Amino acid sequence: MKTIIEPFRIKAVEPIKFTTRAERRLALDNAGNNVFRLRAEDVLIDLLTDSGTGAMSSDQWSALMRGDESYAGSRSFVRFHEVVTELTGFRHIIPTHQGRAAERILFHTILKPGQIVLNNTHFDTTRANIEVEDAEARDLVIAEGRIPSFIHPFKGNMDLDRLEHTLATDGDRIVLVMVTVTNNSGGGQPVSLENLRGVRALCTRFGKPFFLDACRFAENAWFIKQREPGQQDRTPREIAREMFSLADGCTMSAKKDGLANIGGFLAMNDDRWAEECRNLLILTEGFPTYGGMAGYDLEAVARGLEEVTEEAYLRYRIRSIEYLAERLTAGGVPIVQPPGGHAVYIDARAMLPTIPPLAYPGVALVNALYVDGGIRACEIGTVMFGLQPDGSEIPAAMDLVRLAIPRRLYTQSHIDYVAEAILEVAANKDALRGYRITSSAKRLRHFTAEFALLENVSTGQHAEASAFAG
Ligand SMILES: *Cc1c(COP(=O)(O)O)cnc(C)c1O
């Protein structure tokens, strides 16, 4: 059969609220034209993020009732520990409340000012947790991974020549080499097994530990099975285990491929680092057999880590994103190619060429999708990255709009609706106008900034000129 269907049936439903265009216009006005400030209730289809927003299975919900809330040595930790050990093979498993807690504990333990961590592309919390230690987060993704329209099967790969060169020249300052699978900040692009083996070989040669940022390890394993020569007959689980076996440790957000709403872990083989990390864990997260999680969370994550490598799930998961990408591409909407494992990224700058970057084409598109279709997407562009440390503003490298697909939450008809709404907005794109910021915070302004619609396009250009001057 060619049709790939959702590999589940639905046992509990949660109604979503339909609103009129006028109601959404009003809601967005009240939210200062920033979809982060909307009440989630007023959103019909929420594609803001795939983090912690997925649906749990009936097995996960029943596992919650088995949660053992004992402070120390809980049965749920034993179960969690067994599943993570079987999957990753790492000697030490340290539970945390989410991915960034694992990052903070790791980096605070191992980094000193002036040291360097290498990665294909650091995710923003990863980078922030390195920089807060006055250390440097350096990105070494392959050149193809930086070009949105370039089609390459493994756009998340590490540039092995630059890695070798960096290890040779800056070796004494480099504490850790990481690879993020899939490469979230690069559009959810996968990394090949061959590339991971190459990173392993260089880390062994230069005596550096190698960790995975494993948030989307299962989606990455599926891409390897589909795209890497010689991998077609292996199960995603076997591939995932080989990925982990090449590394010395990992950080993990269970809000992604843990198929849970909260949770994470830090895992590693090094006894000394693990002991120091556990000491910090006790200080800020909790006792080593629960970290930042309730016993029932440990159960939900353990079951989620089993379900996430099921072939039927991964086939449907990756196909649902590819399907949306195909519909948009066929309708002439420019997107980052090929689509990644968890999201479709629209190139808003290419789609809305009359709105200059400093009039925020990404926000114009995000807001139109909300008002026209009740869909919430996320600007990843000049609002998010354009503000400079000195308070000035420059266009970000790209103005993208991310449609992140929560796991197992929406059905194909929801995705069909999303595609239709986007094509409708695209058909009327000449009516869209840019925005200016009326109030914003000094850091992470995209979460709270308020915007006002510009009068017309030429005002947008004016805004650009004055922002440069200021
Ligand atoms: C989400 C994410 C993190 C951080 O995890 P949280 O659970 O959100 O704290 C780290 N790295 C990557 C690649 C992520 O996608």
The ligand as an SDF file (V2000), in Angstrom:
LIG
                    3D

 15 15  0  0  0  0  0  0  0  0999 V2000
   15.1580   21.1950   22.7530 C   0  0  0  0  0  0  0  0  0  0  0  0
   16.5990   21.0230   22.5670 C   0  0  0  0  0  0  0  0  0  0  0  0
   17.4990   21.1730   23.6290 C   0  0  0  0  0  0  0  0  0  0  0  0
   17.0620   21.6320   25.0060 C   0  0  0  0  0  0  0  0  0  0  0  0
   16.1210   20.7830   25.5650 O   0  0  0  0  0  0  0  0  0  0  0  0
   14.9510   21.3560   26.5320 P   0  0  0  0  0  0  0  0  0  0  0  0
   14.2430   20.1080   26.9480 O   0  0  0  0  0  0  0  0  0  0  0  0
   14.1110   22.2700   25.7200 O   0  0  0  0  0  0  0  0  0  0  0  0
   15.6060   22.0290   27.6770 O   0  0  0  0  0  0  0  0  0  0  0  0
   18.8370   20.9580   23.3790 C   0  0  0  0  0  0  0  0  0  0  0  0
   19.2860   20.6170   22.1450 N   0  0  0  0  0  0  0  0  0  0  0  0
   18.4450   20.4610   21.1010 C   0  0  0  0  0  0  0  0  0  0  0  0
   18.9930   20.0750   19.7660 C   0  0  0  0  0  0  0  0  0  0  0  0
   17.0880   20.6670   21.2800 C   0  0  0  0  0  0  0  0  0  0  0  0
   16.2730   20.5290   20.2200 O   0  0  0  0  0  0  0  0  0  0  0  0
  1  2  1  0
  2  3  1  0
  2 14  2  0
  3  4  1  0
  3 10  2  0
  4  5  1  0
  5  6  1  0
  6  7  2  0
  6  8  1  0
  6  9  1  0
 10 11  1  0
 11 12  2  0
 12 13  1  0
 12 14  1  0
 14 15  1  0
M  END
$$$$
